[in-house]
Amino acid sequence: MQVLRTAMYSRTQNENGSFNTRCLDCFMTIGFAVESELELDEIEVRHLCPERVLSELFRRAAEQETLKRAAGF
C-alpha cells in the first residue's frame, strides 16, 4: 500500500509584505522575498527535497527486501 505524504512548508510574511517559505523536511529556505502566495505555491511545487527523496529511496529498498524474503530469496 502506497502512502501519499504531502510536503509541509512554513510560510512567513516579511514587514514589506513579501513572503519567505521553508521546507519543514530539509529546513531549506526555498523562497525568499516572494511577492505573492500564488508564486509561493509554484515555488513549493517545484522544490525537490533531498530529505524526502532519500527517505523514499530507503522505503522502496526496505519494501523490496521484504518482498524478496516473502518469496524465499
N, C-alpha and C positions, 0 to 999 in steps of 0.2 A: 504494500500500500504506500503510495506516494503522498507525502505531507507537503503542502504548499506553505512556505513561510514567507510572510511579507516583510519587506525591508522596513526598517524603522529609522526615522530621521528626527533630529532635534532642530527645530527652526527658531531663530531669534530675530527680533527686529531691532535694527540699529536706530540711534537717535535721529538720523536723517531720513528714516522711513524705509531704507533698503533692508534686505534680509540676508542672513547667513544660514547655511544648513550644514549639519554634521551627521555623518553616518554613525549610528549607535552600535554597529558591529565592529568597525575598524577605527572609529573615533577620528576619521579623517574629515577635515572641513572640505566639502565638495562644492560649495557655493559661497562666495564672499561678495557682499555689497550688491546683491541681486535686486533688481528693481521691482519685480512683480512675483506674485505667488504662482502664476502660470509658468513663468520661467523657472521657478524652483522645482515645480513638478517635472519639467523637461530635464533639468539637471539631475534630479534624483533617479529618474527612469534610466538615464544613460550611465549612471555610476556602476562600475563593475567592482564590487567589494572583494578584496583579496581574502579576507577572513571568511566570507560566505562561500567563495569558490573552493577554498581549502577544506572547509567543513563538508561541502557537498562531495568532494573527491574522497574523503575519508569515509563518509557514509556509504557511498557506492562500493568502495573496496570492501567494507565490512559486510555489505549485503551480498556481494559476490562470494566472499568466503563462506558465508552461511549457506548459500546455495550449493557450493561445492561439497561442504560437509554433509548436507542433506542427501546429495547424490552419491555419496560414498567415495569421493576423490580425496 
